C-alpha cells in the first residue's frame, strides 16, 4: 500500500506545474512523517525505583534505565523480611511468616532510610498493612485477644495515630483485606449470617457495599503483607478491586471483584486456570487497567483487565509490575529450577522488548515516582 502511495505521488509530481512541485514535495514529506510516526514503537519508559534482594543484602535502584541511574546497597535480612519502596527512597520491611498460610506469622516491621535502619516496631499479634497511592502513609491492622486495632503511620514525618473503626452492627473484620486512599480506609467485613460487605470509612462517615452472595474472599488468608496484595483502590479512589472465589465454581478458580463505590455496581473478572494463590493486585497509574496475578507452584498467570472487564493481556510469568500506564515489567523466572531471571517490558498491545536484568537479584518491589 505504501509503495503504491509513493508511485502515485511521483506521477502526480511529474504531471504538476513546476510552481506546484514544491507544495507537493512538502505535502509528501509531511504525510511520510506522519506515517512513520504511526508505525514507530516507543521503547519502555525508565526512571522508576526498584528494590532488589539477594542474600542478606538489598539494592535500591533509582532512575532505572536512565542516565541518572544509581544503586545503593545496604544490609537487609532478606530471608526474614519483605521489602517495599516508600516515597523519598525509604524502605519498609515486613517480617515474613514461617508459613504462607495461617500459623506462625511475622510480628515486626522495620523502616530504612538512606540505607540504614531508622525505626523498628513490633505488634502483639498477627498484622496486615496497606499503603496509600503516594506511598507516604500506611495503615496497619492487627489482632489481639479477638479484637482488631488500627494504626495510621506517616512515614515522611514519623507521626502515628491509633484509630477506631466503627463497624456495622453485627459485623467483624475479614483480616488481610485492607486498603488506604487519602483519608479513606477500605475494609472487608462479615456478618454473623455469613454475608460480606466492603466498607469505606471517610473521616467519621461509614459507607457499606454488600458483595453479591455468590462471592466470598479467598479462604485462609495469609498474614503479613497480603493486605497490600488482595485489595486495591483505583487512583481516583472510586473503584475497589479484591480477590474472591465463587461458591458456584466446580474448580478452584480465582476471580477479581470490581466494585464501583459511586454506583455500587459490581463486575467479576475471571482468570483462566484453577489456581488459588493471589499475587500482587495493582492498578495502572491512569486507572484504566488492572493487573491480577494468580500463582501455583513455580509459575504465575498475569492477567491485565480493562475497566470494563475485558482481558487485554494474559501470560505466564514469575511477577509483574507497572512501568507506566501502558508498559508492564514482566519477570520470567522459575522459583524451583532457579537460573537467571529474564526481564521483559510488555506493551498492552502485546509488543515486547527485553530489558537488561539487574545482577543484584530478583525484584521485590517497583515504584513509579509521581509526576512532578
C-alpha positions in Angstrom: 0.0 0.0 0.0 2.7 2.5 1.0 4.7 1.6 -2.2 1.7 2.4 -4.4 1.2 5.7 -2.5 4.8 6.7 -3.4 4.3 5.7 -7.1 1.1 7.7 -7.3 2.8 10.7 -5.6 5.7 10.6 -8.1 3.3 10.5 -11.0 1.4 13.4 -9.5 4.5 15.5 -9.2 5.6 14.7 -12.8 2.2 16.0 -14.1 2.1 19.0 -11.9 3.3 22.5 -13.0 6.7 23.4 -11.6 5.3 26.1 -9.3 3.2 23.4 -7.5 6.0 20.8 -7.3 7.4 22.4 -4.1 4.0 22.2 -2.4 3.7 18.5 -3.5 7.1 17.7 -2.1 6.3 19.3 1.2 2.9 17.5 1.4 4.7 14.2 0.6 7.2 14.7 3.4 4.6 15.7 5.9 2.5 12.6 5.2 5.5 10.3 5.2 6.5 11.8 8.6 3.0 11.1 10.0 3.0 7.6 8.7 6.4 6.9 10.1 5.2 8.3 13.5 2.2 5.9 13.4 4.3 2.8 13.0 7.1 3.8 15.2 7.0 2.0 18.6 8.4 3.9 21.6 10.6 2.0 24.0 9.7 1.2 27.6 10.0 4.1 30.0 12.7 4.5 32.6 13.0 6.4 35.8 11.3 4.0 38.2 12.7 2.9 41.6 13.3 -0.8 42.0 14.1 -2.8 45.1 16.2 -6.0 44.6 17.1 -8.6 47.1 19.8 -11.2 47.3 21.0 -13.0 50.5 21.4 -10.5 53.3 21.7 -7.5 51.0 19.2 -5.2 49.4 19.8 -2.9 46.5 17.7 0.2 45.8 18.0 1.2 42.2 16.7 4.7 41.4 16.1 6.3 38.0 16.2 2.9 36.5 17.1 2.6 32.8 18.1 6.3 32.6 21.5 8.1 32.5 20.8 9.2 36.1 20.5 5.6 37.3 22.2 4.9 40.7 22.4 2.0 43.1 22.6 1.9 46.8 23.3 -1.3 48.8 22.5 -1.9 52.4 22.3 -4.7 54.9 18.8 -6.2 54.9 17.6 -9.5 56.4 16.2 -10.6 53.1 15.4 -14.1 54.2 13.3 -12.9 57.1 11.6 -9.7 55.7 9.7 -8.5 52.6 10.7 -5.0 51.4 8.5 -2.3 49.8 9.6 1.1 48.5 8.2 4.2 50.1 8.2 7.8 48.8 11.5 9.5 49.4 13.6 6.4 48.8 12.7 4.9 52.1 12.0 1.2 52.6 9.6 -0.6 54.8 10.4 -4.2 55.7 7.7 -6.6 56.8 8.7 -9.7 58.7 7.8 -12.9 56.9 5.8 -15.6 58.5 7.3 -19.0 58.8 4.5 -20.3 56.6 2.5 -18.7 53.9 -0.7 -19.9 55.5 -2.2 -19.3 59.0 0.0 -20.3 61.8 3.3 -18.6 62.7 3.4 -15.1 61.4 5.7 -12.1 61.4 5.1 -9.6 64.2 7.6 -6.9 63.3 8.3 -4.1 60.7 11.4 -2.1 60.0 11.8 1.3 58.3 15.0 2.1 56.4 16.2 5.5 55.2 19.5 6.2 53.4 20.3 2.5 53.7 20.1 2.4 57.5 17.6 1.0 59.9 15.7 4.0 61.3 12.9 2.5 63.3 11.5 -0.9 64.3 8.1 -1.7 65.7 6.6 -5.0 66.9 3.0 -6.0 67.1 1.5 -8.2 69.8 -0.5 -10.3 67.2 -0.7 -11.1 63.5 -0.8 -7.9 61.5 -1.6 -6.7 58.0 -0.9 -3.4 56.3 -1.6 -1.3 53.2 -0.1 1.8 51.7 -1.7 4.8 50.1 -1.2 5.7 46.4 1.6 8.1 47.2 3.4 5.6 49.4 3.6 8.3 52.1 1.2 6.7 54.6 0.4 3.3 55.7 -2.4 1.7 57.8 -1.7 -1.3 60.0 -4.3 -3.8 61.2 -3.5 -6.3 63.9 -5.4 -8.7 66.1 -5.0 -9.0 69.9 -7.4 -11.0 72.1 -10.1 -11.3 69.4 -10.1 -7.6 68.8 -8.7 -5.7 65.8 -6.6 -2.5 66.2 -5.6 0.1 63.6 -2.6 2.4 63.3 -2.1 5.2 60.8 1.6 5.9 60.1 3.0 8.8 58.1 6.4 7.6 57.0 7.6 11.0 56.0 7.2 12.9 59.3 7.0 9.8 61.5 3.6 10.6 63.0 1.5 7.7 64.3 -2.2 7.7 65.2 -4.2 4.8 66.6 -7.7 5.0 65.3 -11.0 3.2 65.9 -13.2 1.9 63.1 -16.9 1.6 63.9 -18.1 -1.5 62.0 -21.8 -2.0 61.1 -23.8 -3.7 63.8 -23.2 -7.5 63.8 -20.1 -7.5 61.5 -16.5 -8.4 62.1 -13.3 -7.8 60.1 -12.0 -10.2 57.5 -8.3 -10.0 58.1 -5.9 -9.1 55.2 -8.5 -7.2 53.2 -7.4 -3.7 53.8 -6.7 -0.6 51.7 -6.0 3.1 52.1 -6.7 6.1 49.8 -6.1 9.6 51.1 -8.4 9.8 54.1 -10.5 6.7 53.1 -10.0 3.4 54.8 -11.3 0.3 53.0 -12.2 -2.9 54.8 -13.9 -6.2 54.2 -16.3 -7.4 56.9 -18.6 -10.4 57.5 -21.9 -10.7 59.4 -22.9 -13.5 61.8 -25.0 -14.9 59.0 -22.1 -15.0 56.6 -22.8 -12.0 54.4 -19.8 -10.0 53.2 -19.6 -6.2 52.8 -16.9 -3.8 51.8 -17.0 -0.7 54.0 -15.4 2.7 53.5 -14.6 4.9 56.4 -14.0 8.5 55.4 -13.3 10.5 58.5 -16.4 9.9 60.6 -18.6 8.6 57.9 -19.1 4.9 57.1 -20.4 3.6 53.7 -21.5 0.0 53.2 -21.3 -2.0 50.0 -22.8 -5.5 50.1 -21.0 -8.1 48.0 -23.0 -10.4 45.7 -24.0 -13.5 47.6 -22.2 -15.7 45.1 -18.8 -14.4 46.1 -16.6 -14.6 49.2 -13.0 -13.7 49.9 -10.2 -16.2 49.3 -10.2 -18.6 52.2 -7.3 -19.0 54.6 -5.7 -15.5 54.1 -2.0 -15.4 54.5 -0.9 -12.9 57.2 1.7 -10.1 57.0 1.7 -8.2 53.7 -1.1 -9.8 51.8 -3.4 -6.9 52.5 -1.1 -5.0 50.2 -1.9 -7.5 47.5 -5.5 -8.6 47.9 -7.4 -5.3 47.8 -6.5 -2.3 45.7 -8.2 1.1 45.2 -8.1 2.8 41.9 -6.1 6.1 41.5 -9.4 8.1 41.6 -10.5 6.4 44.8 -13.8 5.3 43.4 -13.2 1.7 42.4 -12.2 -1.2 44.7 -10.8 -4.4 43.4 -10.4 -7.5 45.6 -9.8 -11.2 45.1 -12.7 -13.6 45.6 -13.9 -17.1 44.9 -17.4 -18.1 43.7 -19.5 -20.7 45.5 -20.8 -21.7 42.1 -17.3 -22.8 40.8 -16.7 -26.5 40.5 -12.9 -25.9 40.4 -10.8 -23.6 42.5 -10.8 -20.6 40.2 -9.7 -17.2 41.3 -11.8 -14.1 40.4 -11.3 -10.3 40.9 -14.4 -8.5 42.0 -14.6 -4.9 40.8 -16.8 -2.6 42.9 -17.7 0.9 41.9 -18.3 2.9 45.1 -20.1 5.7 43.4 -22.7 3.4 41.7 -22.4 0.3 43.8 -22.2 -1.7 40.6 -20.0 -4.9 40.6 -18.1 -6.6 37.9 -16.4 -10.0 38.0 -13.1 -10.6 36.2 -12.0 -14.2 35.7 -8.7 -16.0 35.5 -8.1 -19.0 33.3 -6.5 -21.7 35.4 -7.8 -23.4 38.5 -5.3 -21.9 40.9 -5.9 -20.1 44.1 -2.9 -18.2 45.4 -3.5 -14.5 44.7 -0.5 -12.3 44.0 0.0 -8.6 43.6 -3.1 -6.7 42.6 -2.4 -3.3 41.1 -3.9 -0.5 39.0 -2.2 1.3 36.2 -1.3 4.9 37.1 -4.1 6.3 34.9 -6.6 3.9 36.5 -7.7 2.4 33.2 -6.3 -1.1 33.6 -5.7 -3.6 36.4 -3.1 -6.3 36.9 -4.1 -9.5 38.7 -1.7 -12.4 39.4 -2.8 -16.0 40.1 0.0 -18.3 41.3 0.6 -22.0 41.5 3.9 -23.8 42.3 6.7 -22.0 40.5 4.6 -20.2 37.8 2.0 -17.4 37.8 -0.6 -16.2 35.4 -0.7 -12.5 34.9 -4.0 -11.1 33.6 -4.5 -7.5 32.6 -8.1 -6.2 32.5 -9.6 -3.0 31.2 -12.0 -1.1 33.4 -14.9 -2.7 31.5 -13.8 -6.2 32.4 -12.2 -7.1 29.0 -9.0 -9.0 29.3 -6.3 -7.3 27.2 -3.3 -9.4 28.1 -2.5 -12.7 29.6 0.7 -14.8 30.0 2.7 -16.9 32.4 5.5 -15.3 34.4 7.1 -15.0 37.9 6.0 -11.5 38.7 4.8 -8.3 37.1 4.9 -4.5 37.8 3.6 -1.4 36.1 6.3 0.8 34.4 3.7 3.4 33.4 0.1 3.2 32.2 1.0 1.3 29.1 4.1 -0.7 29.8 4.5 -3.6 32.2 7.7 -5.2 33.5 7.4 -9.0 33.5 9.9 -11.1 35.2 10.3 -14.6 33.8 11.9 -17.0 36.4 11.3 -20.4 37.8 11.4 -20.4 41.6 12.0 -24.2 41.6 14.6 -24.6 38.9 16.3 -21.3 39.6 18.5 -19.8 36.9 18.9 -16.3 35.6 15.7 -14.2 35.5 14.7 -12.6 32.2 13.2 -9.1 32.2 10.6 -8.2 29.5 8.9 -4.9 29.0 5.5 -5.7 27.6 3.2 -3.2 26.0 -0.6 -3.5 26.4 -1.0 -4.5 22.8 1.4 -7.4 23.3 4.6 -5.9 21.9 7.7 -7.0 23.9 11.2 -5.5 24.5 13.8 -7.4 26.5 15.5 -5.1 29.1 18.7 -5.8 31.0 18.2 -7.9 34.1 20.0 -6.5 37.1 22.7 -8.8 38.5 21.8 -8.0 42.2 18.9 -10.4 42.5 15.2 -10.6 42.0 12.9 -7.6 42.2 10.8 -7.3 45.4 9.1 -4.1 44.5 8.9 -1.3 41.9 7.7 2.2 42.4 6.7 4.8 39.8 7.5 8.2 41.1 4.5 10.6 40.9 4.6 13.1 38.1 6.1 16.4 39.0 
